[in-house]
Amino acid sequence: MTAPSAAASTGPDPEPEAFGPFAHLTVKNTPLYRQVMRAFLVAKERFAVHLRPEDVHAALPPDHRPDDPEAVVAALDKLVGWGNLRADPDTARVTAVEDFYRKRFIYQLTRQGEAAEAALSAYDEALGRRGALQAVALHDIVTHLRALLVLAAEDEPDPAKTHLALDALASRFAALADNARAFMGSLQRTIDLHDVEEEVFLAYKDRLIQYLERFIQDLITLGGRIARLILELEQDGRADSLLRAAAGREAADASPEGSASAEREAYGRWAARWSGLGAWFISRDGRESQARLLRGRALGAIPQLLAVVRALNERRAGRSDRSADFRTLARWFAEAPDDDARHRLWRAAFGLHPARHLTVDADTLTARAARPVPAATPWAEAEPLRISPQLRRTGSYERRGKPRKVEDREERRRALAETAAKQAAETAAARARLATGGVTRLSAFGELDPASFGLFLQLLGDALATWRPGMRHTVATSNDGSMEIRLTALVDDTTAEIRTPEGVFSGPDHLVEIVDLTDGDEPTDGEHHP
């Protein structure tokens, strides 16, 4: 980007008076005005109150710095006229009477200009935000909920501690929700705009898929724990008493005549936040929780990314998806109303019809005009077509030069086939390992290999996501419809431990029945109770 010239900076600008301190966004030298205002914001952070034109000129980035310092003076005067800056006479360096007659000013931000820049900074930050799926925030939410359980166990919870704990919980949860929303939006843009930078996308997708899988696993394990803590706090109205204590402390500084309404409003805000937290992790009233929807969206993004990679590889190899074309053509044949329509579709699709349009010779055209030949005339009975030698010489579409070397991809196909077969075998073995063949305890699983344990966590997360207050039994099906899990709570408060190569997974013991739906066996009906 070239630096704006003095002539460009001092040229006539429109005067959109109605825009006030935002008027510099509607003129042709907007980049220069934005950089000038940014220089004042940086100076304010360094506790500098006033700036002279030469200070502003030196603070501008090189690609926005005009060659003539007078261009900066003109920009400063424009910003003063729009209300972004205030100009005061600069008398500090006056040494002679003639200096009083020269135009010398120092400039500082006005309240309107500072507010406008704050709004623009928030706008730029929101547009450029990519967001992240924060597994650490899930751990922090668990910690804050446990702290609230400790406070709820007291006869009279301390209002100050309660307010601080709820405020920290609300802040962490709001950050998690905002970042998740921004991340999923940026993820969809990554999927939609992959063809802009293919090399960057292909290098980025592996890390992105690993990142999604790690967050999904954390969401399954911690989401159920958060849901149980929320339900435990809601028992006997303990959460409501904490919310009222926080609302009372928040309304303590209100005026006496408005203290009652202030406390009601504060309680309404805290109740809405708590309701939002519960809706994020607990499915209620026939509506799935936001955590479950987010997990489904993240799981759906992985095959979408893989489909994009497959499309990129096919485009690089120069192949077309003939199988999809034939499937579409088969559907058209099935939807055709009669045999005549199917014959027309066949001729249109494969072009097996007389090629009368290839007569490019003038004599042939004249002969055809004198004696038209019906299109249904068989080739053996029609007169031969006379093709111009010029078409034979220039109408060839063969590639000139040395033909492209055909790459042998047999080894890659074999490796992909072996990988697919290995993954299918591991998945089948994991399903067979987890299928209980009846009702058993979680503690009876013993030790699981990584593939079986990963599938087990997915099934357990699906079951816990459907858990409702007061329930003792739930049934859930995996996302691909291949397995079903039936989970029943126990009353003996025993603990189940499942050993894996990476550690020990422990939690409350349950009765469980896992059925592999791909082998044709149907699960038994009825609930199972201890």
RODO-453100 format. One line per field, with one value per residue (C-alpha): residue number from 1; residue in three letters; x, y, z. Coordinates in nm, 3 decimals. Each point is the difference from the previous one (the first is absolute). Layout:
BEGIN
seq	(NUM	...)
type	(Ala	...)
east	(X	...)
north	(Y	...)
up	(Z	...)
// end
This chain:
BEGIN
seq	(1	2	3	4	5	6	7	8	9	10	11	12	13	14	15	16	17	18	19	20	21	22	23	24	25	26	27	28	29	30	31	32	33	34	35	36	37	38	39	40	41	42	43	44	45	46	47	48	49	50	51	52	53	54	55	56	57	58	59	60	61	62	63	64	65	66	67	68	69	70	71	72	73	74	75	76	77	78	79	80	81	82	83	84	85	86	87	88	89	90	91	92	93	94	95	96	97	98	99	100	101	102	103	104	105	106	107	108	109	110	111	112	113	114	115	116	117	118	119	120	121	122	123	124	125	126	127	128	129	130	131	132	133	134	135	136	137	138	139	140	141	142	143	144	145	146	147	148	149	150	151	152	153	154	155	156	157	158	159	160	161	162	163	164	165	166	167	168	169	170	171	172	173	174	175	176	177	178	179	180	181	182	183	184	185	186	187	188	189	190	191	192	193	194	195	196	197	198	199	200	201	202	203	204	205	206	207	208	209	210	211	212	213	214	215	216	217	218	219	220	221	222	223	224	225	226	227	228	229	230	231	232	233	234	235	236	237	238	239	240	241	242	243	244	245	246	247	248	249	250	251	252	253	254	255	256	257	258	259	260	261	262	263	264	265	266	267	268	269	270	271	272	273	274	275	276	277	278	279	280	281	282	283	284	285	286	287	288	289	290	291	292	293	294	295	296	297	298	299	300	301	302	303	304	305	306	307	308	309	310	311	312	313	314	315	316	317	318	319	320	321	322	323	324	325	326	327	328	329	330	331	332	333	334	335	336	337	338	339	340	341	342	343	344	345	346	347	348	349	350	351	352	353	354	355	356	357	358	359	360	361	362	363	364	365	366	367	368	369	370	371	372	373	374	375	376	377	378	379	380	381	382	383	384	385	386	387	388	389	390	391	392	393	394	395	396	397	398	399	400	401	402	403	404	405	406	407	408	409	410	411	412	413	414	415	416	417	418	419	420	421	422	423	424	425	426	427	428	429	430	431	432	433	434	435	436	437	438	439	440	441	442	443	444	445	446	447	448	449	450	451	452	453	454	455	456	457	458	459	460	461	462	463	464	465	466	467	468	469	470	471	472	473	474	475	476	477	478	479	480	481	482	483	484	485	486	487	488	489	490	491	492	493	494	495	496	497	498	499	500	501	502	503	504	505	506	507	508	509	510	511	512	513	514	515	516	517	518	519	520	521	522	523	524	525	526	527	528	529	530)
type	(Met	Thr	Ala	Pro	Ser	Ala	Ala	Ala	Ser	Thr	Gly	Pro	Asp	Pro	Glu	Pro	Glu	Ala	Phe	Gly	Pro	Phe	Ala	His	Leu	Thr	Val	Lys	Asn	Thr	Pro	Leu	Tyr	Arg	Gln	Val	Met	Arg	Ala	Phe	Leu	Val	Ala	Lys	Glu	Arg	Phe	Ala	Val	His	Leu	Arg	Pro	Glu	Asp	Val	His	Ala	Ala	Leu	Pro	Pro	Asp	His	Arg	Pro	Asp	Asp	Pro	Glu	Ala	Val	Val	Ala	Ala	Leu	Asp	Lys	Leu	Val	Gly	Trp	Gly	Asn	Leu	Arg	Ala	Asp	Pro	Asp	Thr	Ala	Arg	Val	Thr	Ala	Val	Glu	Asp	Phe	Tyr	Arg	Lys	Arg	Phe	Ile	Tyr	Gln	Leu	Thr	Arg	Gln	Gly	Glu	Ala	Ala	Glu	Ala	Ala	Leu	Ser	Ala	Tyr	Asp	Glu	Ala	Leu	Gly	Arg	Arg	Gly	Ala	Leu	Gln	Ala	Val	Ala	Leu	His	Asp	Ile	Val	Thr	His	Leu	Arg	Ala	Leu	Leu	Val	Leu	Ala	Ala	Glu	Asp	Glu	Pro	Asp	Pro	Ala	Lys	Thr	His	Leu	Ala	Leu	Asp	Ala	Leu	Ala	Ser	Arg	Phe	Ala	Ala	Leu	Ala	Asp	Asn	Ala	Arg	Ala	Phe	Met	Gly	Ser	Leu	Gln	Arg	Thr	Ile	Asp	Leu	His	Asp	Val	Glu	Glu	Glu	Val	Phe	Leu	Ala	Tyr	Lys	Asp	Arg	Leu	Ile	Gln	Tyr	Leu	Glu	Arg	Phe	Ile	Gln	Asp	Leu	Ile	Thr	Leu	Gly	Gly	Arg	Ile	Ala	Arg	Leu	Ile	Leu	Glu	Leu	Glu	Gln	Asp	Gly	Arg	Ala	Asp	Ser	Leu	Leu	Arg	Ala	Ala	Ala	Gly	Arg	Glu	Ala	Ala	Asp	Ala	Ser	Pro	Glu	Gly	Ser	Ala	Ser	Ala	Glu	Arg	Glu	Ala	Tyr	Gly	Arg	Trp	Ala	Ala	Arg	Trp	Ser	Gly	Leu	Gly	Ala	Trp	Phe	Ile	Ser	Arg	Asp	Gly	Arg	Glu	Ser	Gln	Ala	Arg	Leu	Leu	Arg	Gly	Arg	Ala	Leu	Gly	Ala	Ile	Pro	Gln	Leu	Leu	Ala	Val	Val	Arg	Ala	Leu	Asn	Glu	Arg	Arg	Ala	Gly	Arg	Ser	Asp	Arg	Ser	Ala	Asp	Phe	Arg	Thr	Leu	Ala	Arg	Trp	Phe	Ala	Glu	Ala	Pro	Asp	Asp	Asp	Ala	Arg	His	Arg	Leu	Trp	Arg	Ala	Ala	Phe	Gly	Leu	His	Pro	Ala	Arg	His	Leu	Thr	Val	Asp	Ala	Asp	Thr	Leu	Thr	Ala	Arg	Ala	Ala	Arg	Pro	Val	Pro	Ala	Ala	Thr	Pro	Trp	Ala	Glu	Ala	Glu	Pro	Leu	Arg	Ile	Ser	Pro	Gln	Leu	Arg	Arg	Thr	Gly	Ser	Tyr	Glu	Arg	Arg	Gly	Lys	Pro	Arg	Lys	Val	Glu	Asp	Arg	Glu	Glu	Arg	Arg	Arg	Ala	Leu	Ala	Glu	Thr	Ala	Ala	Lys	Gln	Ala	Ala	Glu	Thr	Ala	Ala	Ala	Arg	Ala	Arg	Leu	Ala	Thr	Gly	Gly	Val	Thr	Arg	Leu	Ser	Ala	Phe	Gly	Glu	Leu	Asp	Pro	Ala	Ser	Phe	Gly	Leu	Phe	Leu	Gln	Leu	Leu	Gly	Asp	Ala	Leu	Ala	Thr	Trp	Arg	Pro	Gly	Met	Arg	His	Thr	Val	Ala	Thr	Ser	Asn	Asp	Gly	Ser	Met	Glu	Ile	Arg	Leu	Thr	Ala	Leu	Val	Asp	Asp	Thr	Thr	Ala	Glu	Ile	Arg	Thr	Pro	Glu	Gly	Val	Phe	Ser	Gly	Pro	Asp	His	Leu	Val	Glu	Ile	Val	Asp	Leu	Thr	Asp	Gly	Asp	Glu	Pro	Thr	Asp	Gly	Glu	His	His	Pro)
east	(0.000	0.143	0.001	-0.270	0.128	-0.051	-0.231	-0.215	-0.017	-0.092	-0.254	-0.364	-0.190	-0.375	-0.138	-0.245	-0.095	-0.261	0.267	0.186	0.313	-0.064	0.020	0.363	-0.125	-0.194	0.275	0.270	0.294	-0.150	0.319	0.202	-0.265	-0.022	0.377	0.006	-0.269	0.184	0.313	-0.198	-0.134	0.352	0.119	-0.286	0.103	0.344	-0.162	0.080	-0.273	0.093	0.174	0.154	-0.026	0.361	-0.065	-0.297	0.200	0.278	-0.249	-0.170	0.095	0.235	-0.263	-0.246	0.247	-0.030	0.319	-0.115	-0.065	-0.258	-0.226	-0.012	-0.088	-0.287	-0.123	0.016	-0.203	-0.264	-0.026	-0.036	-0.288	-0.175	0.037	0.255	0.281	0.037	0.257	0.161	0.251	0.357	0.177	0.270	0.255	-0.073	0.322	-0.084	-0.297	-0.020	-0.066	-0.336	-0.123	0.090	-0.248	0.125	-0.228	0.022	-0.269	-0.170	-0.285	-0.355	-0.246	-0.196	0.312	0.115	-0.345	-0.011	0.342	-0.101	-0.306	0.208	0.258	-0.274	-0.142	0.338	0.069	-0.337	0.052	0.352	-0.076	0.042	-0.085	0.103	-0.157	0.125	0.043	0.168	-0.321	-0.190	0.239	-0.040	-0.381	0.023	0.221	-0.240	-0.303	0.173	0.076	-0.369	-0.091	0.221	-0.170	-0.347	0.074	0.032	-0.304	0.047	0.228	0.229	-0.145	0.340	0.151	-0.319	-0.004	0.367	-0.040	-0.308	0.163	0.311	-0.220	-0.210	0.311	0.167	-0.318	-0.064	0.356	-0.049	-0.330	0.133	0.317	-0.189	-0.238	0.288	0.201	-0.283	-0.061	0.368	0.004	-0.286	0.180	0.310	-0.207	-0.179	0.308	0.251	0.075	0.158	0.322	0.005	0.350	-0.074	-0.330	0.155	0.273	-0.254	-0.266	0.197	0.057	-0.361	-0.142	0.219	-0.108	-0.369	0.037	0.177	-0.268	-0.281	0.154	0.032	-0.356	-0.130	0.186	-0.043	-0.345	-0.165	0.185	-0.112	-0.360	0.004	0.142	-0.269	-0.276	0.147	0.001	-0.360	-0.121	-0.198	0.027	0.366	0.088	-0.290	0.121	0.350	-0.142	-0.204	0.304	0.203	-0.286	-0.032	0.369	-0.011	-0.293	0.154	0.123	-0.338	-0.192	-0.251	-0.306	0.128	0.159	-0.294	-0.026	0.379	0.014	-0.281	0.177	0.332	-0.166	-0.163	0.339	0.163	-0.292	0.027	0.374	-0.054	-0.275	0.236	0.272	-0.242	-0.129	0.357	0.074	-0.340	-0.268	-0.339	-0.359	0.070	0.285	0.354	0.272	0.234	0.296	-0.155	-0.075	0.355	0.139	-0.214	0.110	0.366	-0.042	-0.170	0.285	0.254	-0.158	-0.060	0.370	0.089	-0.245	0.169	0.340	-0.134	-0.143	0.333	0.190	-0.240	0.027	0.379	-0.005	-0.234	-0.269	-0.374	-0.249	-0.152	-0.173	-0.202	-0.092	-0.124	-0.199	-0.169	-0.072	-0.146	-0.232	-0.114	-0.073	-0.201	-0.201	-0.077	-0.376	0.016	0.231	-0.006	0.137	0.267	0.105	0.029	0.206	0.227	0.063	0.063	0.238	0.209	-0.042	-0.071	-0.204	0.067	0.269	-0.144	0.151	0.354	-0.058	0.229	0.068	-0.188	-0.096	-0.133	-0.209	-0.147	-0.081	-0.162	-0.211	-0.120	-0.063	-0.057	0.081	-0.218	0.185	-0.128	0.177	0.245	0.366	0.017	-0.279	0.111	0.235	0.358	0.088	0.273	0.228	0.227	0.376	0.046	-0.193	0.223	0.312	-0.114	-0.284	0.215	-0.002	0.296	0.263	0.316	0.340	0.102	-0.294	-0.024	0.156	-0.263	0.065	-0.028	-0.218	-0.037	0.221	-0.199	-0.328	0.132	0.112	-0.338	-0.182	0.216	-0.059	-0.375	-0.010	0.204	-0.225	-0.312	0.144	0.089	-0.350	-0.163	0.225	-0.087	-0.372	0.039	0.203	-0.263	-0.309	-0.106	-0.248	-0.219	-0.005	0.330	0.179	0.239	0.259	-0.013	0.161	0.345	0.266	-0.071	0.232	0.012	-0.245	-0.255	0.040	-0.056	-0.320	-0.106	0.041	-0.212	-0.280	0.018	-0.012	-0.305	-0.177	0.088	-0.109	-0.357	-0.011	-0.283	-0.058	-0.148	0.085	0.156	0.004	0.078	0.047	0.211	0.124	0.339	0.018	0.055	-0.284	0.229	-0.027	-0.253	0.075	-0.239	0.116	-0.159	0.112	0.084	-0.076	0.297	0.242	0.267	0.279	0.092	0.357	0.096	0.369	0.152	0.360	-0.015	-0.142	-0.302	-0.350	-0.221	-0.349	-0.329	-0.086	-0.311	-0.180	0.066	-0.106	0.173	-0.143	0.171	-0.281	0.202	-0.014	-0.379	-0.072	-0.271	0.035	-0.231	-0.301	-0.063	0.211	0.256	0.017	0.241)
north	(0.000	0.338	0.297	0.257	0.317	0.348	0.086	-0.301	0.090	0.364	-0.061	0.089	-0.247	-0.024	0.139	-0.258	0.207	-0.251	-0.266	0.202	-0.181	-0.282	0.232	-0.097	-0.346	0.140	0.196	-0.106	0.032	-0.228	-0.211	0.312	0.127	-0.340	-0.015	0.354	-0.089	-0.320	0.205	0.204	-0.317	-0.143	0.329	-0.003	-0.348	0.150	0.283	0.264	0.267	0.220	-0.070	0.242	-0.057	-0.117	-0.254	-0.138	-0.011	-0.200	-0.241	-0.096	-0.335	0.038	-0.119	0.269	0.283	0.287	0.144	0.354	0.069	0.259	-0.286	-0.112	0.354	0.004	-0.337	0.125	0.309	-0.219	-0.218	0.313	0.112	-0.337	0.004	-0.282	0.230	0.330	0.259	0.238	0.276	-0.115	0.280	-0.210	0.058	0.367	0.201	0.309	0.222	-0.140	-0.349	0.118	0.057	-0.352	-0.285	-0.228	-0.244	-0.299	-0.265	-0.240	-0.251	0.109	-0.219	-0.049	-0.098	-0.244	-0.162	-0.034	-0.169	-0.236	-0.103	-0.051	-0.206	-0.225	-0.037	-0.092	-0.248	-0.170	-0.037	-0.136	-0.237	-0.368	-0.144	-0.331	-0.302	0.036	-0.328	0.193	0.201	-0.326	-0.086	0.351	-0.030	-0.327	0.173	0.294	-0.229	-0.201	0.324	0.091	-0.343	0.072	0.338	-0.153	-0.250	0.286	0.109	0.363	0.030	0.300	0.253	0.134	-0.343	-0.111	0.306	-0.039	-0.372	0.054	0.293	-0.208	-0.288	0.230	0.165	-0.333	-0.144	0.311	-0.021	-0.371	0.062	0.300	-0.179	-0.312	0.204	0.191	-0.319	-0.188	0.299	0.017	-0.378	0.019	0.279	-0.222	-0.281	0.230	0.197	-0.286	0.066	0.337	-0.147	-0.375	-0.061	0.183	-0.184	-0.344	0.075	0.141	-0.272	-0.267	0.229	0.119	-0.353	-0.097	0.317	-0.080	-0.359	0.108	0.258	-0.248	-0.250	0.268	0.115	-0.357	-0.062	0.345	0.084	-0.280	0.104	0.362	-0.111	-0.207	0.293	0.234	-0.247	-0.048	0.377	0.026	-0.251	0.149	0.348	0.044	0.167	0.243	0.103	0.064	0.211	0.206	0.053	0.124	0.224	0.150	0.085	0.146	0.225	0.112	0.329	0.095	0.299	-0.078	0.070	-0.223	-0.282	-0.242	0.039	-0.012	-0.331	-0.146	0.107	-0.142	-0.328	-0.016	0.043	-0.270	-0.239	0.048	-0.072	-0.315	-0.113	0.051	-0.200	-0.286	0.004	-0.023	-0.327	-0.161	-0.110	0.111	0.028	-0.194	0.232	-0.125	0.173	0.243	-0.216	-0.297	0.215	0.137	-0.352	-0.108	0.305	-0.070	-0.369	0.097	0.236	-0.284	-0.193	0.332	0.081	-0.347	0.043	0.327	-0.169	-0.280	0.254	0.185	-0.320	-0.097	0.344	-0.019	-0.343	0.127	-0.260	0.055	-0.171	-0.238	-0.206	0.303	0.075	-0.355	0.001	0.323	-0.141	-0.317	0.211	0.189	-0.330	-0.119	0.325	-0.005	-0.035	-0.248	-0.187	0.281	0.240	-0.253	-0.037	0.377	0.015	-0.277	0.183	0.328	-0.160	-0.219	0.169	-0.325	0.165	0.100	0.269	0.196	0.321	-0.107	0.095	0.299	-0.027	0.256	-0.258	-0.234	0.279	0.077	-0.366	-0.038	0.309	-0.140	-0.350	0.003	-0.325	-0.084	-0.023	-0.355	-0.127	-0.282	0.057	-0.291	0.145	0.366	0.153	0.056	0.341	0.199	0.166	0.286	-0.081	0.332	-0.139	-0.307	0.218	0.264	-0.161	-0.231	0.059	-0.223	0.147	0.101	-0.105	-0.285	-0.168	0.027	-0.284	-0.215	-0.022	-0.343	0.035	-0.370	0.015	0.289	-0.178	-0.308	0.202	0.175	-0.331	-0.152	0.302	-0.011	-0.373	0.044	0.277	-0.201	-0.301	0.212	0.151	-0.341	-0.139	0.296	-0.055	-0.370	0.078	0.240	-0.203	-0.137	-0.265	0.094	0.221	0.046	0.253	0.266	-0.138	-0.333	0.142	-0.031	0.124	0.156	0.069	0.358	-0.065	-0.170	0.265	0.283	-0.165	-0.062	0.372	0.100	-0.238	0.108	0.367	-0.062	-0.169	0.268	0.276	-0.138	-0.023	0.198	0.096	-0.291	-0.257	-0.333	-0.155	0.130	-0.137	0.160	-0.089	0.091	0.269	-0.254	-0.223	-0.301	-0.044	0.051	0.050	-0.044	0.154	-0.049	0.174	-0.201	0.084	-0.168	0.292	-0.233	0.123	-0.149	0.004	-0.068	-0.038	0.125	0.026	0.374	-0.025	-0.098	0.132	0.003	0.113	-0.111	-0.358	-0.063	-0.290	0.009	-0.191	0.071	-0.153	-0.014	0.088	-0.102	-0.373	-0.017	-0.065	0.218	0.136	-0.136	0.205	0.142	0.180	-0.167	0.085	-0.114)
up	(0.000	-0.097	0.235	-0.077	-0.152	0.135	-0.287	0.075	0.369	-0.056	-0.277	0.054	0.220	0.031	0.323	0.139	0.304	0.118	0.062	0.265	0.128	-0.248	-0.301	-0.070	-0.103	-0.297	-0.179	-0.243	0.244	0.264	0.051	0.084	0.245	0.170	0.049	0.139	0.255	0.088	0.070	0.255	0.165	0.033	0.146	0.252	0.115	0.069	0.200	-0.263	-0.006	-0.297	-0.331	-0.248	-0.377	-0.021	0.277	-0.190	-0.324	0.168	0.162	-0.328	-0.161	-0.298	-0.249	0.121	0.063	-0.254	-0.142	0.081	0.374	-0.103	-0.109	0.363	0.109	-0.249	0.130	0.359	-0.090	-0.166	0.310	0.215	-0.220	0.038	0.379	0.037	0.120	0.178	-0.104	0.250	-0.082	0.045	0.186	0.163	-0.279	-0.080	0.018	-0.209	-0.076	-0.354	0.142	0.138	-0.355	-0.116	0.012	0.280	0.182	0.227	-0.028	0.238	-0.011	0.076	0.184	-0.322	-0.193	0.267	0.017	-0.380	-0.008	0.281	-0.202	-0.315	0.191	0.138	-0.352	-0.149	0.282	-0.045	-0.376	0.034	0.285	-0.079	0.340	0.150	0.162	0.356	0.183	0.285	0.048	0.062	0.284	0.144	-0.010	0.196	0.258	0.043	0.031	0.272	0.185	-0.022	0.143	0.300	0.051	-0.044	0.279	0.251	0.201	-0.109	-0.306	0.004	-0.250	-0.102	-0.069	-0.174	-0.226	-0.090	-0.076	-0.215	-0.180	-0.079	-0.120	-0.223	-0.149	-0.077	-0.149	-0.213	-0.136	-0.080	-0.183	-0.195	-0.104	-0.102	-0.216	-0.163	-0.054	-0.169	-0.227	-0.096	-0.045	-0.250	-0.187	-0.010	-0.154	-0.246	-0.112	-0.019	-0.365	0.077	0.142	-0.057	0.133	0.325	0.037	-0.049	0.254	0.248	-0.016	0.192	0.298	-0.018	0.004	0.297	0.179	-0.060	0.117	0.320	0.082	-0.074	0.242	0.271	-0.063	0.040	0.326	0.160	-0.140	0.196	0.315	-0.040	-0.058	0.323	0.199	-0.135	0.089	0.347	0.056	-0.116	0.258	0.290	-0.150	0.093	-0.330	0.040	0.347	-0.138	-0.284	0.245	0.222	-0.298	-0.114	0.348	0.015	-0.351	0.094	0.331	-0.146	-0.151	0.135	0.281	-0.215	-0.281	0.203	-0.036	-0.377	-0.037	0.188	-0.215	-0.318	0.122	0.092	-0.344	-0.167	0.214	-0.052	-0.378	0.012	0.205	-0.237	-0.295	0.173	0.064	-0.359	-0.124	0.178	0.079	-0.248	0.128	-0.120	-0.317	-0.103	-0.038	0.196	-0.174	0.097	-0.181	-0.305	0.004	0.023	-0.295	-0.199	0.076	-0.087	-0.325	-0.088	-0.007	-0.293	-0.175	0.025	-0.126	-0.290	-0.090	0.004	-0.221	-0.245	-0.010	-0.069	-0.276	-0.155	0.009	-0.164	-0.272	0.067	-0.018	0.225	-0.256	0.270	0.113	-0.363	-0.059	0.324	-0.104	-0.346	0.156	0.213	-0.312	-0.175	0.301	0.006	-0.376	-0.062	-0.294	-0.239	-0.258	0.259	0.096	-0.366	-0.034	0.319	-0.132	-0.328	0.182	0.252	-0.229	-0.339	-0.189	-0.275	-0.363	-0.033	-0.293	0.142	-0.102	-0.366	-0.031	-0.375	-0.214	-0.261	0.266	0.154	-0.341	-0.063	0.340	-0.057	-0.335	0.133	0.378	0.180	0.303	0.331	0.051	-0.314	0.090	-0.073	-0.242	-0.216	0.005	-0.251	0.123	0.139	-0.171	0.259	-0.102	0.013	0.184	0.295	-0.001	0.020	0.251	0.188	0.209	0.378	0.073	0.231	-0.183	0.122	0.223	0.173	0.377	0.193	0.165	0.372	0.158	0.309	0.068	0.309	0.146	-0.069	0.173	0.305	0.022	-0.030	0.276	0.225	-0.058	0.067	0.318	0.128	-0.081	0.184	0.304	0.008	-0.032	0.276	0.225	-0.055	0.073	0.315	0.134	-0.086	0.340	-0.115	0.296	0.307	0.184	0.216	-0.124	0.239	-0.185	-0.314	0.157	-0.246	-0.341	-0.291	-0.140	-0.287	0.225	0.270	-0.252	-0.122	0.361	0.085	-0.297	0.103	0.363	-0.101	-0.219	0.292	0.257	-0.239	0.009	0.381	0.165	0.365	0.193	-0.267	0.088	-0.346	-0.348	-0.352	-0.272	-0.347	-0.147	-0.266	-0.280	0.123	0.044	0.378	0.279	0.369	0.293	0.327	0.344	0.320	0.313	0.361	0.166	-0.073	-0.136	-0.227	-0.337	-0.128	-0.362	-0.073	-0.325	-0.123	0.077	0.354	0.207	-0.073	0.311	0.092	0.158	-0.092	-0.215	-0.159	-0.372	-0.309	-0.332	-0.319	-0.340	-0.241	-0.307	0.075	-0.031	0.370	0.148	0.354	0.262	0.104	0.341	0.254	0.221	0.367	0.266)
// end
